Amino acid sequence: MLDNLREDADLESGYDDDIPDFLDELDEEDEAKTKTDSTDFLAPVKKMSAVQRFIIAALLFMLVCLVGSMALLVTGKFAI
């Protein structure tokens, strides 16, 4: 039973490992589409100037600090 194991592994499994042509075309289209779609949401940010991006980053930082402080007040871990 296990005597021919190495030989059986070397033999062709009977399955075709090649991908059909129509699947190759779909994969190429999907790859091209995902490359363009993956950064589309950043388009408005890329168009901003450096000062505008800094203001957005500062507002996000202040928002995180405010939400964190409110969470500490609610849980009683921080008291005024």
Secondary structure, 3 states (H helix, E strand, C coil): CCCCHHHHHHCCCCCCCCCCHHHHHHHHHHHHHHHHHCCHHHHHHHHCCHHHHHHHHHHHHHHHHHHHHHHHHHHCCCCC
